[in-house]
Amino acid sequence: MIKLSRLTPLAILLNSVVFPVWAQTASAEGALPEVKVTGTADKGYTVNRSRTAMKTDMLLRDTPQAVTVISKELIRDQSMQSLSDVIRYVPGIVAAQGEGNRDTAVFRGNSSTGDFYVDGIRDDVQYYRDFYNIESVEALKGSNAMIFGRGGSGGVINRVTKQPDWRTIRDASITLGSWNQRRVTIDAGQALSESAAARVAAVSEDSDSYRNGFHLKRSGINPTLTLRAGNDTSVVIGYEYFKDQRTADRGIPSFQGRPLNTDASAFFGNPEINTTWAKVNALTTLIEHDFGQGVNLTNRTRYAEYDKFYQNIVPGAVNAAGTMVALSGYNNATQRNNFFNQTDVSWGLNTGSVRHKLLGGVELGRQETDNFRNTAYFQTGGGLLTSINAALANPVASTPVIFRQSATDANNHGTVTTKAIYLQDQIELSSQWQFIAGLRRDSFDVDFTNNRTGDRIRTTDTPVSPRAGLVFKPLTEVSLYLSYSKAFVPRAGDQLSSLTLTNQVLDPEEFKNLELGAKWDINPGLSATAALYQLDRSNIAVSDPSDPSKSILVDGQRSRGLELGLSGKLSRDWSMMAGYAYQDAKITKTQSATALAGATLAQVPRHSASLWNRYDFSPVVGAGLGIVYRSALYASTDNTVTISGFTRLDAALFYTISKNLKMQLNIENLLDKKYYAFANSNNNITPGSPRALRVSLNASF
């Protein structure tokens, strides 16, 4: 096992050797030959290519899958600082609360806390991610196991990091906002020689919130070094340290089928006790080699240590009189070490008039996880209680509390070993017809120990994940596609901690996605997309009606929908990002007393839409205006609590002070509308922010 102490010297080396050399070199004018970087013209919010969806550099227009890319320009213009900000502009994905301690996304009706990636490598621990070192964010919808392996049931989100590219970069940003928001980011890059370049991104934030007692403190640094090892080989080495510490906020409860009517700032629980933090140390390498004649090798390795903890007092049900609320609590600690290595070889060949782009790959992975949970016991005159009642007039728990294990609290250790092989062929039959087929076979081995009982469970799943897509191009700029894909989630679950003696023999859950879509590059800077899909979830474990001690598998869930997107420049000065989604997501087979056949899936609105515009009136002054709409949704699958829909306006002003200095003002919820942003359950509902102002000063040197 690699310990953190072995990762730390890399950070020391980069800070004590590489960057002083960088600074010294940069100070000597003319010491380095000029390196020119040629790029495409400013396309606003449009990104036309991706290396993630197919594992090869490919036009999104020719990719038979719904993909939404949030560009660095949109992230900057909207001052996006959380994954929920990004998801707002991705049709078909909805942000959930995540119990106030993690990113959670609902992909076409399927909630996930683990389908997150960075540069195509799994980043699946439950925490809040930041964008200080991110170039763009890719949302790939539909089942994605052929590329990403387990999970990817309804989609994945991949963050593309900033890389050294021999440009001189000196960017810094200071943001001040409502409720004492204070944030600083730095991005610096430099050519060290003709064969080496470095880049470092960093962030520091210390902020409060509209929620009483909430505080956020985060910091991160990500130095990266790129080396040209000859004309045909490049090596990228990166290290990241990131820490996020904040108040764990579980929101407000419901009452009589609606969110409790209370002030948006009202905190339920105890902000002095409610806390969550995550520390990430990650070392990554990328090796690329061109063998010539169309043969290329790519090898990615990521080793990451995660240390995650959260503790909270949680609101429960409100009594019938609407005067008291139940409070309970727990804490949970997770340590996970991830090691993943992916090796891909791609090569092009022709068979007569048919052109092939073949991809073969192997992925090896190992994840070790320790999980420990305690229950909160309130010290009252009657003894230790696991639940107390608090007056709605003052729902902050002041009763002394101790945390210790109950009879059912988790104390487990798990080791997951993954071995996968995959093959894909992108076949260009003619200038109009393309066919893509891929197949992946995983060996997913789980060794799980319940430290409380001594039970040891060992299982191995060997699922096969196919993918096929047919693309027709009536015009060069237009593509129509039909695709089919399949994904699986093992019984160990999203976070590898759900394996039991009861479910160990059950097959993994399966997800099948059928999609029909169209893509149109209206011009080089403006793209439109449309997708119709049906996503079926099967092998859901439910209690056997004839023997409740056993479980059976049922085909229990179906999502159908339409997704529309438009991004890019409508004119030289007008940039736009727009999306709309219609979702019909239902339970098709009764799974429990609170998940009945015919019920709507939790946190899936029937309609959602977003529209953001930026218009530059001159090279000095610009403005932005956005609309976010979401129809009503249910907080849970029992469909007893409805969260009403809302329409929210956002705005921005942009002012260029000088060539090297720009200022922007972002206003969220311009009309100060009361609404509810997202939920985790019937009694964990987060009120949306009142009107919030954020001023950023962006400098380039």
C-alpha positions in Angstrom: 0.0 0.0 0.0 1.3 3.5 -0.9 1.3 5.8 2.0 0.7 9.5 1.9 4.2 10.1 3.1 5.4 8.7 -0.3 3.2 11.1 -2.2 4.4 14.2 -0.3 8.0 14.3 -1.7 6.5 15.0 -5.2 4.8 18.1 -3.9 8.1 19.1 -2.1 10.0 18.5 -5.3 7.7 20.6 -7.5 7.7 23.4 -5.0 11.4 23.4 -4.1 13.0 22.5 -7.4 10.7 22.9 -10.4 9.0 26.2 -9.7 12.1 28.0 -8.5 13.7 27.0 -11.8 10.6 28.1 -13.6 10.7 31.5 -11.8 14.4 31.9 -12.6 13.9 31.0 -16.2 11.0 33.3 -16.6 13.0 36.2 -15.2 15.6 35.9 -17.9 14.1 37.5 -21.0 14.8 35.6 -24.2 16.2 32.6 -22.4 13.6 30.3 -23.9 12.7 30.1 -27.6 9.2 31.3 -28.3 6.6 28.5 -28.5 3.5 29.5 -30.5 0.2 27.8 -29.6 -2.4 27.9 -32.4 -6.0 27.4 -31.4 -9.5 27.9 -32.8 -11.3 31.2 -32.6 -13.4 32.0 -29.6 -16.5 29.9 -29.7 -18.2 31.1 -26.6 -19.7 28.2 -24.8 -19.3 25.6 -27.6 -17.0 22.6 -27.2 -16.9 20.5 -30.4 -14.6 17.6 -29.5 -14.0 15.2 -26.6 -11.6 12.4 -25.8 -13.8 11.0 -23.1 -17.0 9.7 -24.7 -15.2 7.3 -27.1 -11.7 7.3 -25.5 -10.5 8.7 -28.8 -10.3 12.3 -30.0 -13.7 12.7 -31.7 -16.2 15.3 -32.8 -19.2 15.4 -30.5 -21.3 15.7 -33.6 -20.2 12.1 -34.6 -20.6 10.7 -31.1 -23.8 8.6 -30.9 -24.6 9.7 -27.4 -26.1 12.7 -25.6 -23.1 14.7 -24.3 -23.2 18.2 -22.7 -19.9 20.1 -22.1 -19.7 23.0 -19.8 -16.9 25.1 -21.0 -14.4 27.1 -19.0 -16.0 30.3 -20.4 -19.4 29.4 -19.0 -17.9 28.4 -15.6 -16.1 31.8 -15.5 -19.1 33.9 -16.7 -21.5 32.3 -14.2 -18.9 32.1 -11.4 -19.7 28.5 -11.0 -18.3 27.0 -7.8 -20.2 23.7 -7.2 -21.3 20.7 -9.2 -24.9 21.7 -8.7 -24.2 25.0 -10.6 -23.0 22.9 -13.6 -25.8 20.4 -13.5 -28.3 23.3 -13.8 -27.2 23.6 -17.4 -27.2 19.9 -18.3 -30.5 18.5 -19.6 -31.5 15.2 -18.1 -29.5 15.5 -14.9 -30.8 17.0 -11.6 -28.8 17.9 -8.5 -29.8 16.4 -5.2 -28.9 17.4 -1.7 -26.5 14.7 -0.9 -27.2 14.9 2.9 -25.2 18.1 3.0 -21.9 16.3 2.7 -21.4 15.3 -0.9 -22.1 15.9 -4.6 -25.2 13.9 -5.7 -26.6 13.7 -9.2 -29.8 12.1 -10.5 -29.0 10.8 -14.0 -32.1 10.2 -16.0 -33.9 9.2 -12.8 -31.0 7.2 -11.2 -29.3 8.8 -8.2 -25.6 8.4 -7.8 -22.8 9.6 -5.6 -20.1 7.6 -7.3 -20.4 8.3 -11.1 -17.8 11.1 -11.0 -14.5 11.1 -12.9 -11.5 13.2 -13.4 -9.7 13.0 -16.8 -11.6 9.7 -17.4 -10.4 8.1 -14.1 -12.8 7.2 -11.3 -13.2 9.7 -8.5 -16.0 8.1 -6.5 -15.7 9.1 -2.9 -18.5 11.2 -1.5 -17.3 14.8 -1.2 -17.8 18.3 -2.7 -15.6 19.0 -5.7 -14.2 22.3 -6.8 -13.4 23.8 -10.2 -10.2 25.8 -9.5 -8.1 23.4 -11.6 -10.8 22.4 -14.2 -10.8 23.3 -17.9 -14.3 21.9 -18.7 -16.9 19.5 -17.3 -18.4 16.8 -19.5 -21.8 15.2 -18.8 -22.3 11.9 -20.7 -25.9 10.7 -20.5 -27.1 7.1 -20.8 -25.4 3.8 -19.7 -21.6 4.1 -20.0 -20.1 0.8 -18.7 -18.3 0.1 -22.0 -16.1 3.1 -21.4 -16.2 3.6 -17.6 -16.9 0.1 -16.1 -19.2 -0.4 -13.2 -21.8 2.3 -12.5 -22.5 4.8 -15.2 -26.0 3.6 -15.0 -27.8 6.8 -16.2 -24.7 8.9 -17.0 -21.4 10.1 -15.7 -19.7 13.5 -15.0 -16.1 13.9 -16.0 -13.9 16.9 -15.1 -11.1 17.8 -17.5 -8.2 19.3 -15.7 -5.9 22.2 -16.7 -2.7 21.0 -18.3 0.6 22.6 -19.1 0.7 23.6 -22.8 3.8 25.8 -23.1 1.7 29.0 -22.9 2.6 31.6 -20.3 -0.3 31.9 -18.0 -0.6 34.3 -15.0 -4.2 34.4 -13.9 -5.6 35.3 -10.5 -9.1 35.9 -9.2 -10.5 37.4 -6.0 -14.2 36.9 -5.3 -16.2 38.6 -2.6 -19.9 37.9 -2.1 -22.9 37.9 0.1 -22.7 36.3 3.5 -18.9 36.9 3.8 -17.9 34.9 0.8 -14.2 35.1 0.3 -12.4 33.2 -2.4 -9.0 33.4 -4.2 -7.8 31.3 -7.1 -4.5 31.2 -9.0 -3.6 29.6 -12.3 0.0 29.9 -13.5 1.8 28.2 -16.4 5.2 28.5 -18.0 7.4 26.8 -20.6 10.5 25.6 -18.8 12.2 24.6 -22.0 11.3 23.2 -25.4 10.7 19.9 -23.8 9.2 20.8 -20.4 6.3 22.9 -19.2 4.7 23.4 -15.8 1.4 24.7 -14.5 0.0 25.1 -11.0 -3.6 25.9 -9.9 -4.6 26.8 -6.4 -7.7 27.8 -4.4 -8.4 29.2 -1.0 -11.9 29.9 0.3 -13.4 31.0 3.6 -17.1 31.7 3.4 -20.4 31.8 5.3 -23.9 31.3 3.9 -27.5 32.4 4.0 -28.1 29.3 6.2 -27.6 30.2 9.9 -24.4 28.8 11.4 -23.1 27.5 8.1 -19.4 27.9 7.3 -17.2 26.7 4.5 -13.4 26.5 4.4 -11.5 24.9 1.5 -8.1 24.9 0.0 -6.4 23.1 -2.9 -3.2 23.0 -5.0 -2.5 21.1 -8.2 1.0 21.4 -9.7 1.4 19.6 -13.1 4.5 19.0 -15.2 4.6 18.0 -18.9 7.6 16.5 -20.5 8.3 15.8 -24.2 10.3 12.7 -24.2 11.3 12.8 -27.9 9.1 13.7 -30.9 6.6 10.9 -30.3 6.2 10.7 -26.5 4.8 13.0 -23.8 4.5 12.5 -20.1 2.3 14.4 -17.7 2.8 14.2 -14.0 0.3 15.8 -11.5 -0.3 15.9 -7.8 -3.3 17.4 -6.1 -4.0 18.2 -2.4 -7.5 19.3 -1.7 -9.5 19.8 1.5 -13.1 20.8 1.9 -14.5 21.5 5.4 -18.0 22.8 6.0 -21.1 22.6 8.1 -23.2 19.6 7.3 -26.6 21.1 6.4 -29.5 18.7 6.1 -32.0 21.4 5.3 -35.6 21.6 6.6 -38.4 19.1 7.2 -41.7 18.8 5.5 -45.2 19.4 6.9 -48.5 18.2 5.4 -46.9 17.2 2.1 -44.9 20.4 1.5 -41.6 21.8 2.7 -42.1 23.4 6.1 -42.9 27.1 5.7 -40.0 28.7 7.5 -37.3 31.2 6.8 -34.6 30.1 4.3 -32.0 30.7 6.9 -33.5 28.4 9.6 -31.1 25.7 10.6 -32.4 22.3 11.9 -30.0 20.3 14.1 -26.9 21.8 15.6 -24.3 23.8 13.5 -21.7 23.4 16.2 -22.0 19.6 15.9 -22.9 19.3 12.2 -19.6 19.1 10.3 -18.1 17.4 7.3 -14.7 17.4 5.8 -12.8 15.6 3.1 -9.1 15.4 2.3 -7.9 14.2 -1.1 -4.3 13.4 -2.0 -3.9 12.3 -5.6 -1.0 11.5 -7.9 -1.6 11.1 -11.6 0.4 10.3 -14.6 -0.4 10.3 -18.3 1.9 8.8 -21.0 1.2 9.1 -24.7 3.2 7.6 -27.5 2.7 7.8 -31.2 4.1 4.7 -32.9 3.3 6.1 -36.4 1.1 4.8 -39.1 -2.0 5.7 -37.0 -1.1 3.7 -33.9 -1.2 5.5 -30.6 -0.8 4.4 -27.0 -2.2 6.1 -23.9 -1.6 5.1 -20.4 -3.3 6.8 -17.4 -2.6 6.1 -13.7 -4.2 7.6 -10.7 -3.5 6.8 -7.1 -5.7 8.7 -4.6 -6.1 8.7 -0.8 -9.4 10.0 0.5 -10.2 10.7 4.1 -13.9 11.6 4.6 -15.9 12.3 7.7 -19.4 13.8 8.4 -21.4 14.2 11.5 -24.9 15.6 11.8 -28.1 16.1 13.8 -30.9 15.4 11.3 -34.4 16.8 11.2 -37.2 14.2 11.0 -41.0 14.3 11.0 -42.9 17.3 12.3 -45.8 16.4 14.7 -49.4 16.7 13.6 -49.9 20.0 15.4 -47.0 21.6 13.6 -45.2 22.6 16.8 -42.3 20.1 17.2 -39.8 18.3 15.0 -38.0 15.0 15.7 -34.2 15.2 15.7 -31.7 12.3 15.5 -28.1 12.0 14.5 -25.0 10.0 13.5 -21.5 10.3 12.2 -19.6 8.4 9.6 -16.0 8.0 8.7 -14.6 6.6 5.4 -11.0 6.1 4.3 -10.4 4.9 0.8 -7.4 4.3 -1.3 -7.9 4.1 -5.1 -5.5 2.8 -7.6 -6.5 2.7 -11.3 -4.4 2.1 -14.4 -5.8 2.3 -18.0 -3.9 1.4 -21.1 -5.5 2.1 -24.5 -4.1 1.4 -27.9 -5.8 3.0 -30.9 -5.0 2.4 -34.5 -6.6 3.2 -37.9 -6.8 1.0 -40.9 -8.7 0.6 -44.1 -10.4 -2.5 -45.5 -11.2 -1.5 -49.0 -13.4 1.6 -48.9 -14.3 1.1 -45.2 -12.2 3.0 -42.6 -11.7 1.7 -39.1 -10.6 3.4 -35.9 -9.9 0.5 -33.5 -9.5 0.8 -29.8 -8.3 -1.9 -27.4 -7.8 -1.3 -23.7 -7.2 -2.8 -20.3 -8.1 -1.3 -17.0 -6.8 -2.5 -13.6 -8.1 -1.2 -10.3 -7.9 -1.7 -6.6 -10.0 0.1 -4.0 -9.6 -0.4 -0.2 -12.3 1.1 1.9 -12.8 1.3 5.7 -16.2 2.6 6.9 -17.2 3.3 10.5 -20.5 4.8 11.8 -21.7 5.9 15.2 -25.2 6.8 16.4 -26.0 10.0 18.3 -27.3 9.5 21.8 -28.9 12.5 23.5 -28.3 12.8 27.2 -31.6 13.6 28.8 -33.1 13.2 32.3 -34.6 9.9 31.2 -31.3 8.5 30.0 -29.8 8.2 26.6 -32.2 8.6 23.7 -31.6 8.3 19.9 -34.3 10.8 19.1 -35.6 13.9 20.8 -38.2 16.6 19.9 -37.4 20.2 19.5 -39.8 23.2 19.1 -40.1 24.5 15.6 -39.7 28.0 17.0 -36.1 27.0 17.9 -35.1 23.7 16.1 -31.4 23.9 17.1 -30.6 21.0 19.4 -28.9 22.1 22.7 -29.2 18.7 24.4 -25.7 17.2 25.2 -25.0 14.3 22.8 -22.5 11.5 22.6 -21.7 9.4 19.5 -21.2 5.6 19.8 -22.0 2.5 17.9 -25.4 1.0 18.0 -26.1 -2.7 17.2 -26.5 -2.0 13.5 -23.9 0.7 12.8 -21.3 -0.1 10.1 -17.8 -1.2 10.9 -16.4 -2.8 7.8 -13.5 -3.2 5.5 -13.6 -4.0 1.8 -11.2 -4.6 -1.0 -12.4 -4.4 -4.6 -10.2 -5.6 -7.4 -11.2 -4.7 -11.0 -9.8 -6.2 -14.2 -11.4 -5.2 -17.5 -10.7 -5.6 -21.1 -12.5 -3.8 -23.9 -12.5 -3.5 -27.7 -14.2 -0.9 -29.8 -14.4 -0.2 -33.6 -15.4 3.1 -35.1 -16.3 2.1 -38.7 -16.7 4.8 -41.4 -18.8 2.9 -44.0 -19.0 6.0 -46.2 -19.0 9.8 -45.9 -22.6 9.5 -44.6 -22.7 6.3 -42.6 -20.8 5.4 -39.5 -21.1 2.4 -37.2 -19.6 2.1 -33.7 -19.5 -1.1 -31.7 -17.8 -1.9 -28.5 -17.7 -4.7 -25.9 -16.2 -4.7 -22.4 -15.8 -7.6 -19.9 -15.2 -6.8 -16.3 -14.0 -9.1 -13.5 -15.2 -7.3 -10.4 -14.0 -9.0 -7.2 -15.2 -7.9 -3.7 -13.7 -9.1 -0.4 -15.9 -7.6 2.3 -15.5 -8.0 6.1 -18.0 -7.0 8.7 -15.8 -6.2 11.6 -18.7 -6.3 14.0 -19.9 -9.8 13.3 -16.7 -11.3 11.7 -18.7 -12.2 8.6 -16.5 -12.3 5.5 -18.1 -12.2 2.1 -16.3 -12.7 -1.2 -18.0 -12.4 -4.6 -16.9 -12.0 -8.2 -19.1 -10.6 -10.9 -18.1 -10.9 -14.6 -20.6 -8.7 -16.5 -20.3 -8.0 -20.2 -21.2 -4.5 -21.3 -22.0 -3.9 -25.0 -22.4 -0.6 -26.8 -23.5 0.0 -30.4 -24.3 3.2 -32.4 -25.3 4.0 -35.9 -24.7 7.5 -37.3 -26.2 8.9 -40.5 -24.9 12.2 -41.8 -27.3 13.7 -44.5 -25.0 16.8 -44.4 -21.5 17.2 -43.1 -22.7 19.4 -40.3 -25.7 17.2 -39.3 -25.8 13.8 -37.7 -28.7 11.5 -36.8 -27.9 8.5 -34.5 -29.4 5.5 -32.9 -27.5 3.9 -30.0 -27.8 1.0 -27.5 -25.8 0.6 -24.3 -25.8 -1.4 -21.1 -24.3 -0.8 -17.7 -24.3 -2.7 -14.3 -24.0 -1.8 -10.6 -22.7 -4.6 -8.4 -24.4 -5.6 -5.1 -21.7 -3.8 -3.2 -23.5 -0.7 -4.4 -22.5 2.8 -5.3 -20.1 3.2 -2.5 -19.0 -0.5 -2.2 -20.5 -0.9 1.3 -23.9 -2.6 0.6 -22.9 -6.3 0.4 -24.6 -8.6 2.8 -25.1 -12.3 3.4 -28.6 -12.0 1.9 -27.7 -10.2 -1.4 -24.3 -11.6 -2.1 -25.6 -14.3 -4.5 -27.8 -11.9 -6.5 -26.8 -10.7 -10.0 -25.7 -7.1 -10.4 -28.4 -4.5 -11.3 -28.6 -3.8 -15.0 -29.3 -0.6 -16.9 -30.2 -0.6 -20.6 -30.3 2.6 -22.6 -31.9 3.0 -26.0 -31.4 6.5 -27.6 -32.3 8.3 -30.8 -30.7 11.7 -31.4 -29.7 14.5 -33.7 -26.8 16.9 -33.7 -26.3 20.0 -35.8 -23.2 22.2 -35.9 -25.1 25.3 -37.2 -21.8 27.1 -37.7 -18.3 26.5 -36.2 -19.4 28.3 -33.0 -23.0 27.2 -32.5 -24.3 23.7 -31.9 -27.7 22.2 -31.3 -28.6 18.7 -30.0 -31.7 16.6 -29.4 -32.1 13.1 -27.8 -35.0 10.8 -27.1 -34.2 7.9 -24.8 -35.6 5.0 -22.8 -33.6 3.7 -19.8 -34.7 0.5 -18.1 -33.4 -0.6 -14.7 -33.7 -4.3 -13.9 -32.4 -6.9 -11.3 -33.7 -4.7 -8.5 -33.7 -6.7 -5.2 -37.0 -6.9 -3.3 -38.3 -9.0 -0.5 -39.9 -12.3 -1.7 -43.6 -12.0 -0.9 -43.7 -15.7 0.0 -40.6 -15.6 2.2 -39.6 -12.2 3.5 -36.2 -13.6 4.6 -35.2 -14.0 1.0 -34.8 -11.5 -1.9 -35.9 -11.8 -5.5 -35.0 -9.7 -8.6 -37.5 -7.6 -10.5 -37.5 -5.3 -13.5 -38.5 -2.3 -11.5 -37.9 1.1 -13.2 -38.2 2.9 -16.5 -37.2 6.4 -17.5 -38.2 8.0 -20.8 -37.3 11.5 -21.9 -36.4 14.2 -24.3 -33.3 16.4 -24.1 -32.6 19.5 -26.1 -29.5 21.7 -26.1 -28.1 24.8 -27.8 -24.7 26.3 -27.1 -22.4 28.8 -28.7 -22.5 32.2 -30.4 -25.6 33.6 -32.0 -23.5 36.5 -33.2 -20.1 37.9 -32.6 -21.1 39.5 -29.4 -23.9 37.2 -28.2 -23.2 33.9 -26.5 -25.8 31.4 -25.3 -26.2 28.1 -23.4 -29.7 26.6 -23.3 -31.2 23.3 -22.4 -34.5 21.6 -21.9 -35.5 18.2 -20.5 -38.7 16.3 -20.3 -38.5 13.2 -18.0 -41.1 10.5 -17.3 -39.5 8.2 -14.7 -41.6 5.6 -13.0 -41.4 2.5 -10.8 -42.8 -0.4 -12.8 -42.8 -3.1 -10.1 -43.5 -2.7 -6.4 -40.3 -2.8 -4.5 -41.4 -1.9 -1.0 -44.2 -0.3 1.0 -42.8 3.1 0.0 -41.8 2.3 -3.6 -45.0 1.2 -5.3 -45.6 0.4 -8.9 -46.6 3.5 -10.8 -44.9 5.9 -8.4 -42.7 8.7 -9.8 -39.0 8.4 -9.1 -37.6 10.8 -6.4 -36.2 14.2 -7.4 -37.1 13.9 -11.1 -39.0 16.9 -12.4 -41.3 16.4 -15.4 -39.9 19.6 -17.0 -36.7 21.5 -16.5 -35.0 24.2 -18.5 -32.2 26.7 -18.4 -31.1 29.6 -20.6 -28.0 31.8 -20.2 -27.1 34.7 -22.4 -24.0 36.9 -22.5 -24.0 40.0 -24.7 -21.0 42.2 -25.1 -22.1 45.8 -25.9 -18.5 46.8 -26.5 -15.0 45.4 -25.8 -15.3 47.0 -22.4 -18.9 46.3 -21.2 -21.0 43.2 -21.3 -24.0 41.7 -19.5 -25.5 38.3 -18.7 -29.1 37.2 -18.1 -30.2 33.7 -17.2 -33.4 31.8 -16.5 -33.6 28.6 -14.6 -36.9 26.6 -14.5 -37.9 23.4 -12.8 -41.3 21.9 -12.5 -42.5 20.2 -9.3 -40.9 17.0 -8.1 -41.3 14.4 -5.3 -38.8 14.4 -2.4 -38.9 10.5 -2.3 -40.4 7.5 -4.0 -43.3 7.4 -1.6 -44.6 10.5 -3.5 -46.1 12.0 -0.3 -44.1 15.2 -0.2 -44.1 17.6 -3.2 -41.5 20.2 -3.8 -43.0 23.0 -5.9 -41.5 24.2 -9.1 -39.9 27.5 -9.6 -38.5 30.0 -12.1 -35.4 31.9 -11.1 -33.6 34.8 -12.8 -29.8 35.3 -12.7 -27.8 38.2 -14.1 -24.2 39.4 -14.5 -22.3 42.5 -15.5 -18.8 42.4 -17.1 -16.4 45.3 -17.2 -12.9 45.4 -18.7 -10.8 47.8 -16.6 -7.6 47.3 -18.6 -5.9 44.8 -20.8 -5.0 42.7 -17.8 -7.8 43.4 -15.4 -11.5 42.5 -15.6 -14.3 42.8 -13.1 -17.6 40.9 -13.0 -20.7 41.1 -10.9 -22.9 38.0 -10.6 -26.4 38.1 -9.1 -28.2 34.9 -8.3 -31.9 34.9 -7.8 -32.3 38.5 -9.1 -35.9 38.8 -8.1 -35.3 37.3 -4.6 -37.8 34.5 -5.2 -38.5 31.9 -2.4 -37.9 28.4 -3.7 -36.5 25.0 -2.7 -33.3 24.0 -4.5 -33.1 20.2 -3.9 -33.8 17.4 -1.4 -32.5 14.1 -0.1 -35.7 12.8 1.5 -39.1 14.0 2.7 -37.5 15.8 5.7 -34.1 16.9 4.2 -35.0 19.7 1.9 -32.7 22.6 1.1 -34.2 26.1 0.6 -32.8 28.0 -2.3 -30.6 31.0 -1.7 -32.2 34.5 -1.4 -30.8 37.1 -3.8 -27.0 36.8 -3.6 -24.3 39.1 -5.1 -20.8 38.0 -6.0 -18.0 40.4 -7.2 -14.9 39.0 -8.9 -11.7 40.7 -9.9 -9.9 38.7 -12.6 -6.3 39.6 -13.4 -4.0 38.3 -16.1 -0.4 39.2 -16.2 
